[in-house]
Structures are given as structure tokens and as C-alpha cells.
Amino acid sequence: MNIELHCHLNGTKQKIWTDFLARAGLTADEAVTQTVLVWDDDTLIAAGSREENILKCIAVDEGHRGEDLTATVLGTLRQEAFREGHRHLFLYTKPSNKHVFSSLFFYPIAQTEQVLLMENQRNGIRSFLDALLPVTSSRASDHTSDEIGAIVMNCNPFTLGHQYLIETAAAECDKLYVFVLSEDKSYFSAKDRLEMVRLGTQHLSNVTVLPTGPYLISAATFPTYFIKERDKAGQIQCLLDIEIFVRYFVPHFHITRRYIGTEPLSPMTAQYNDALRMHLPKREILLTEIPRLSENGVPISASAVRAHIQSGSIQALNALLPHTTLKYLQEKDLL
């Protein structure tokens, strides 16, 4: 048995790996940054890959099951992830493999018919939510008649459109939670985006701004969101992300409704909104869609703001950004 570790596969080995995964019912993910191949002479008998802290594409040849090859692959991937500083790991697999990875100290977060997401921290998601808002605090303010809303936003950066959506939702709710994506795959950092939202909503006493951590619309729960052209598996990940929201965030924060803005610009976000419309009402969560705020007949968008920043058209930002965002960007030298 020979174990190889590759950063990028190409040529013959890439084709062997792709065909091997296809026989196991898996699709090769070209975004992976590291792949382990286990060979028996010239025959590939096991494989597994990693994209930063996410383990995926793990498969073992049927004729070699029971030889602890999954543990071998997983052990190598873990070691390399730890070496790069990734301590909190996530794992994608088929629901039928839950017992295999549970025995290797991965714990289920959520699953759909097609995919299971696990993590290497027992009750990691519950600990994260408790840190955001202790259960005792959330229950103390819980009243069955309360309308408690939620918005999940990227805010790259925080625009007048985002502010309008939050203000409109806040006017309809007793309490509104705004969850800002923590994934650092945007033009502005997660830290800057979170602070811009907090500054832009500080006049709203019933609004609480919180990070999503790795659990909502992240590379772990929704990897295609940040790579718009890779929408082949988008529907699967929409359902997984929604399942996590409903299973964990809704009961912890006693959420009764979720708000979205109309989406005329991003096909991926539009697809996600369609999935929300289809599945949230089935789980007794009201979905409210608010028309997008426009400027001169054009929907205000963060992408337009970024385009103005990159072209140096700073004056145009006055009509698109709250004064809090503009001031923050100027003070942080982000314009």
C-alpha cells in the first residue's frame, strides 16, 4: 500500500481519481486544495480531499472495505489540516456513511436526502449559538405572542438597501436578529462587514446584529454561494443551509419569520430565495419578501458600490450608502 499527498492533481492521476469517485457515486470537486490517494500497486483503492477545513470526496474501493482505509485517509487529511492551523473541521458525506465517520469522531450537524454535514467538535454548533445568546437569556425574553424576525446578509458593504430592508423588518417585529456572514470570501472582511451593519442599525433598539460563524451560507454549508458559476449542486446546498437554520437557529432564537429582499441581480441568491419560499412555510416559518430599494429606478446593490470604489467614483456613493458606512470606509482607508 502506498499513500500519496497531492496539492493539485492533473493528467492521468486526475482522471483515475475522477473515475474512481464516479464509481463511488461522487463528483470530483475541482476546488479541493489537497488530495490523498491510496494505491495498491497501480490500483487506486481509497481517496479523500480537503478544501481548507472541509473534508470531502472520501471514498474506498468496495473490495477493500473493512481495511481501515477511511481512517487512513481521514488521519492524513486531519494531520495536514491541523498543520495549517485548521482545528475545527467539517466533513461532507452521504447520509448512509454517518456511522462510519461517527466512529472516527465526527458529529452530525444536519442532513438532507443527499448530503450529510458533520464536524469534529461535539455539539459545536450548539456551543456557538450559546456563545452568541445563552439559552437562559433567550428563554427569559420568550413570549409566544412575540414576532421575532431574522435576516441573513452578506453586506459587502452595508448599503442603504440593506438598511431599508432591516428598518422595514424591524418595524414589523418585536425583535429582529440580523446575521452577517462570517465567511471571509468577500471584497470586505467579515470583521468590517459586521461592524458596518452594527453602526448602520444602532438607531434600531429592537435589532441585534450577530455573526453566522461557519454555520450559515459558508464554505461548509453552502460552498457554491461564493462561486457563482458553480451552481450545479446549488439546490442541494440550499436545502442543507435551510435545514441548519430551521433546526438550530430558529429554536434557539425563537424565530417566527425570516425576511429577504427581492433579488433581480444574482441568480444564485435568487435560487436560494426560491428554496426559502418553498421550504420555510412547511416548517411553520413565515417568509416575507421586501421589494428592493432603488435609486433612479435601479436597484441599490453592493456590487454597484464596489464598482464605484474600484473606479474611483467616490461621489456616487453618497446615494447608495448610509453615512455610517461611508464614514467607516473613509476612517478605515477602505475607499
C-alpha positions as CSV (number, residue, x, y, z in Angstrom):
1,M,0.0,0.0,0.0
2,N,1.3,3.4,-1.0
3,I,-0.1,6.8,0.3
4,E,0.3,9.9,-1.8
5,L,-0.5,13.5,-0.9
6,H,-1.2,16.0,-3.7
7,C,-1.9,19.7,-3.8
8,H,-3.2,19.6,-7.3
9,L,-4.0,16.6,-9.4
10,N,-3.5,16.6,-13.2
11,G,-3.0,14.3,-16.1
12,T,-3.5,10.6,-15.7
13,K,-3.8,10.7,-11.9
14,Q,-6.6,13.3,-12.1
15,K,-8.6,11.1,-14.5
16,I,-8.1,8.0,-12.3
17,W,-9.3,10.0,-9.3
18,T,-12.3,11.4,-11.1
19,D,-13.3,7.9,-12.5
20,F,-12.8,6.4,-9.0
21,L,-15.1,8.9,-7.4
22,A,-17.7,8.5,-10.1
23,R,-17.8,4.7,-9.5
24,A,-18.5,5.6,-5.8
25,G,-21.3,7.9,-6.8
26,L,-19.4,11.1,-6.1
27,T,-18.5,14.1,-8.2
28,A,-14.9,15.2,-8.2
29,D,-14.7,18.7,-6.7
30,E,-12.1,20.8,-8.5
31,A,-12.0,23.3,-5.7
32,V,-10.2,21.0,-3.3
33,T,-6.7,22.1,-2.3
34,Q,-5.3,18.8,-1.2
35,T,-6.0,15.1,-2.1
36,V,-4.9,11.8,-0.5
37,L,-4.6,8.8,-2.8
38,V,-4.1,5.3,-1.5
39,W,-2.7,2.8,-4.0
40,D,-2.4,-1.0,-4.1
41,D,0.3,-1.3,-6.7
42,D,-1.2,0.6,-9.7
43,T,-4.8,0.5,-8.4
44,L,-6.4,3.3,-6.6
45,I,-8.2,1.9,-3.6
46,A,-9.1,4.9,-1.5
47,A,-9.1,8.7,-1.8
48,G,-10.1,11.8,0.2
49,S,-9.7,15.5,-0.3
50,R,-9.7,18.8,1.6
51,E,-10.6,22.4,0.9
52,E,-9.1,24.3,3.8
53,N,-11.0,23.0,6.8
54,I,-13.6,21.0,4.8
55,L,-13.1,17.3,4.1
56,K,-14.9,15.8,1.1
57,C,-14.7,13.3,-1.8
58,I,-13.8,10.5,0.6
59,A,-14.3,7.0,-1.0
60,V,-12.9,3.5,-0.5
61,D,-13.0,0.7,-3.2
62,E,-15.7,-1.9,-2.4
63,G,-13.2,-4.7,-2.5
64,H,-11.0,-3.1,0.2
65,R,-13.7,-2.1,2.7
66,G,-13.0,-3.3,6.3
67,E,-9.3,-2.5,6.0
68,D,-9.5,0.8,7.9
69,L,-8.7,2.8,4.8
70,T,-11.2,5.5,5.7
71,A,-9.3,6.1,8.9
72,T,-6.1,6.2,7.0
73,V,-7.4,8.8,4.6
74,L,-9.0,10.8,7.3
75,G,-6.0,10.7,9.5
76,T,-3.8,12.1,6.8
77,L,-6.2,14.9,6.0
78,R,-6.6,15.8,9.6
79,Q,-2.9,15.9,10.2
80,E,-2.4,18.3,7.2
81,A,-5.3,20.4,8.2
82,F,-4.0,20.8,11.8
83,R,-0.5,21.6,10.4
84,E,-2.1,24.5,8.6
85,G,-3.9,25.7,11.7
86,H,-7.4,24.3,10.9
87,R,-8.7,22.9,14.2
88,H,-12.4,23.0,13.5
89,L,-13.1,20.6,10.6
90,F,-16.2,19.9,8.6
91,L,-16.9,16.8,6.6
92,Y,-19.3,16.2,3.6
93,T,-20.5,12.6,3.1
94,K,-23.6,10.6,2.1
95,P,-26.1,10.1,4.9
96,S,-25.5,6.3,4.7
97,N,-22.0,6.9,5.9
98,K,-22.9,8.5,9.2
99,H,-21.9,5.5,11.3
100,V,-18.5,5.3,9.6
101,F,-17.5,8.8,10.4
102,S,-19.2,8.9,13.8
103,S,-16.8,6.1,14.8
104,L,-13.9,8.4,13.7
105,F,-15.0,11.3,16.0
106,F,-17.1,13.4,13.6
107,Y,-20.5,14.5,14.8
108,P,-23.6,15.2,12.6
109,I,-24.8,18.7,12.2
110,A,-27.6,18.3,9.6
111,Q,-28.5,16.2,6.6
112,T,-30.8,16.2,3.6
113,E,-31.7,13.2,1.4
114,Q,-28.4,13.6,-0.5
115,V,-25.8,15.0,1.8
116,L,-24.7,14.9,5.5
117,L,-22.6,17.6,7.1
118,M,-20.5,16.7,10.1
119,E,-17.9,18.4,12.3
120,N,-15.1,17.3,14.6
121,Q,-16.4,19.2,17.6
122,R,-19.2,17.5,19.7
123,N,-22.1,19.9,19.9
124,G,-20.0,22.6,18.1
125,I,-23.0,24.4,16.6
126,R,-24.9,24.5,19.9
127,S,-21.9,25.8,21.7
128,F,-21.5,28.5,19.1
129,L,-25.2,29.6,19.4
130,D,-24.9,29.6,23.2
131,A,-22.0,31.9,23.0
132,L,-24.0,34.3,20.8
133,L,-27.0,34.2,23.1
134,P,-27.2,32.0,26.2
135,V,-30.3,29.8,26.2
136,T,-31.3,31.2,29.6
137,S,-31.3,34.8,28.2
138,S,-33.2,33.8,25.1
139,R,-35.9,32.0,27.1
140,A,-36.2,34.8,29.6
141,S,-37.5,37.1,26.8
142,D,-39.5,34.5,25.0
143,H,-43.3,35.2,24.7
144,T,-45.5,33.1,22.4
145,S,-47.1,36.2,21.0
146,D,-43.8,37.9,20.0
147,E,-42.9,38.3,16.4
148,I,-39.2,37.5,16.2
149,G,-37.6,38.0,12.8
150,A,-34.3,37.1,11.2
151,I,-32.3,38.3,8.2
152,V,-29.2,36.7,6.9
153,M,-27.0,39.1,4.9
154,N,-23.5,39.5,3.5
155,C,-23.4,43.3,3.3
156,N,-20.4,43.7,1.1
157,P,-20.6,46.6,2.0
158,F,-23.6,47.7,4.0
159,T,-25.8,49.8,1.7
160,L,-29.0,51.9,2.0
161,G,-30.7,48.9,0.5
162,H,-29.6,46.7,3.4
163,Q,-30.6,49.4,5.9
164,Y,-34.0,49.8,4.3
165,L,-34.6,46.0,4.5
166,I,-33.7,45.9,8.2
167,E,-35.7,49.0,9.1
168,T,-38.8,47.6,7.3
169,A,-38.5,44.3,9.0
170,A,-37.7,45.8,12.4
171,A,-41.0,47.8,12.2
172,E,-42.9,44.6,11.9
173,C,-41.2,42.6,14.7
174,D,-40.8,42.8,18.4
175,K,-37.2,41.6,18.0
176,L,-35.1,41.2,14.8
177,Y,-31.8,39.3,14.5
178,V,-29.5,40.3,11.7
179,F,-27.0,37.5,11.0
180,V,-24.0,38.8,9.0
181,L,-22.0,36.1,7.1
182,S,-18.7,35.3,8.7
183,E,-17.1,33.8,5.7
184,D,-14.0,35.8,4.5
185,K,-14.6,35.4,0.8
186,S,-15.8,38.9,0.1
187,Y,-14.3,42.2,-1.0
188,F,-14.6,43.5,2.6
189,S,-13.6,41.4,5.6
190,A,-16.1,39.7,7.9
191,K,-15.0,42.0,10.7
192,D,-15.6,45.2,8.6
193,R,-18.9,44.0,7.3
194,L,-20.2,43.1,10.8
195,E,-19.1,46.5,12.2
196,M,-20.7,48.4,9.3
197,V,-24.1,46.6,9.9
198,R,-23.8,47.4,13.7
199,L,-23.1,51.0,13.0
200,G,-25.9,51.3,10.5
201,T,-28.5,49.8,12.8
202,Q,-27.6,51.3,16.1
203,H,-30.7,53.6,15.9
204,L,-33.0,50.5,16.0
205,S,-33.4,49.4,19.6
206,N,-35.0,46.0,18.7
207,V,-32.3,44.9,16.3
208,T,-29.4,42.6,17.3
209,V,-26.5,42.1,14.9
210,L,-24.7,38.7,15.1
211,P,-22.1,36.7,13.1
212,T,-23.2,33.5,11.4
213,G,-19.9,31.7,12.2
214,P,-19.3,28.7,9.9
215,Y,-22.9,27.6,10.1
216,L,-24.9,29.7,7.6
217,I,-24.1,30.3,3.9
218,S,-20.5,29.4,4.5
219,A,-17.9,27.3,2.6
220,A,-19.0,24.4,4.8
221,T,-22.8,24.8,4.5
222,F,-23.1,26.4,1.1
223,P,-19.9,26.2,-0.9
224,T,-21.4,27.3,-4.2
225,Y,-22.7,30.6,-2.9
226,F,-19.4,32.3,-3.2
227,I,-18.5,30.9,-6.6
228,K,-21.5,31.9,-8.7
229,E,-20.7,29.8,-11.8
230,R,-20.6,26.5,-9.8
231,D,-24.4,26.2,-9.4
232,K,-24.7,22.6,-10.4
233,A,-25.1,21.5,-6.8
234,G,-26.7,24.7,-5.6
235,Q,-30.1,23.2,-4.8
236,I,-28.6,20.6,-2.6
237,Q,-26.7,23.2,-0.6
238,C,-29.7,25.5,-0.4
239,L,-31.6,22.7,1.4
240,L,-28.7,21.9,3.7
241,D,-28.3,25.5,4.7
242,I,-32.1,25.9,5.3
243,E,-32.1,22.7,7.4
244,I,-29.4,24.1,9.7
245,F,-31.2,27.4,10.0
246,V,-34.5,25.7,10.9
247,R,-33.0,23.0,13.1
248,Y,-30.7,25.2,15.2
249,F,-31.2,29.0,14.7
250,V,-35.0,29.0,14.7
251,P,-35.5,27.3,18.1
252,H,-32.5,28.9,19.8
253,F,-33.6,32.5,18.9
254,H,-37.4,31.7,18.8
255,I,-37.5,33.0,15.2
256,T,-41.0,33.2,13.7
257,R,-40.3,34.7,10.4
258,R,-37.4,35.4,8.0
259,Y,-37.0,38.4,5.7
260,I,-35.4,38.6,2.3
261,G,-35.2,41.3,-0.3
262,T,-36.2,40.8,-3.9
263,E,-33.2,39.6,-6.0
264,P,-33.1,40.8,-9.6
265,L,-29.3,40.6,-10.0
266,S,-27.8,37.4,-8.6
267,P,-29.1,34.0,-10.0
268,M,-27.5,32.1,-7.0
269,T,-29.2,34.3,-4.4
270,A,-32.5,34.1,-6.4
271,Q,-32.3,30.3,-6.4
272,Y,-31.7,30.4,-2.6
273,N,-34.7,32.7,-2.1
274,D,-36.8,30.3,-4.2
275,A,-35.8,27.4,-1.9
276,L,-36.7,29.5,1.2
277,R,-40.1,30.3,-0.3
278,M,-40.7,26.6,-0.9
279,H,-39.4,25.1,2.4
280,L,-39.8,27.6,5.3
281,P,-43.6,27.7,5.3
282,K,-43.6,23.9,5.5
283,R,-41.6,24.3,8.8
284,E,-44.0,27.0,10.0
285,I,-41.6,29.9,9.5
286,L,-43.2,32.8,7.7
287,L,-41.1,34.2,4.8
288,T,-41.6,37.9,4.0
289,E,-40.1,39.4,0.8
290,I,-39.5,43.1,0.7
291,P,-39.1,45.0,-2.6
292,R,-35.5,46.1,-3.2
293,L,-34.8,49.8,-2.6
294,S,-33.9,51.6,-5.8
295,E,-32.0,54.8,-6.8
296,N,-33.2,56.4,-10.0
297,G,-35.1,53.3,-10.9
298,V,-32.0,51.0,-10.4
299,P,-32.0,48.5,-7.5
300,I,-29.3,49.5,-5.0
301,S,-26.6,46.8,-4.9
302,A,-23.4,46.2,-3.1
303,S,-21.8,45.2,-6.4
304,A,-22.5,48.7,-7.8
305,V,-20.9,50.2,-4.7
306,R,-17.8,48.1,-5.2
307,A,-17.7,49.1,-8.9
308,H,-17.7,52.7,-7.9
309,I,-15.0,52.2,-5.3
310,Q,-12.8,50.4,-7.8
311,S,-13.3,53.1,-10.5
312,G,-12.7,55.9,-8.0
313,S,-16.3,57.3,-8.4
314,I,-16.5,58.1,-4.7
315,Q,-19.1,60.9,-5.1
316,A,-21.6,58.4,-6.4
317,L,-21.5,56.5,-3.1
318,N,-23.5,59.2,-1.3
319,A,-26.7,58.0,-2.9
320,L,-26.0,54.3,-2.2
321,L,-24.5,54.2,1.3
322,P,-25.7,55.2,4.8
323,H,-23.5,57.9,6.3
324,T,-22.3,55.4,8.9
325,T,-20.9,53.1,6.2
326,L,-19.3,56.0,4.3
327,K,-17.6,57.3,7.4
328,Y,-16.4,53.9,8.4
329,L,-14.9,53.2,5.0
330,Q,-13.2,56.6,5.0
331,E,-11.8,56.2,8.5
332,K,-10.5,52.7,7.8
333,D,-9.0,53.9,4.4
334,L,-11.1,51.3,2.5
335,L,-12.1,53.7,-0.3
